[in-house]
């Protein structure tokens, strides 16, 4: 019986591995959007790369060591 390391299930839903690092979605765009301006909602579209300082934490959660 092998002891495989489990990935952090919350992190696996939020981050995807790319050739240049990890990509993630911007926060604050899930609900209560009526009070937010159209410009703000538009700027929150799409994905962004994770900052270099956070990469070691995500690597550990996703068990990429």
Secondary structure, DSSP 8 states (H G I E B T S, - for coil): --------HHHHHHEEEETTEEEEE-SS-SS--TTS-HHHHHHT-SEEE--HHHHHHHHHHTT--
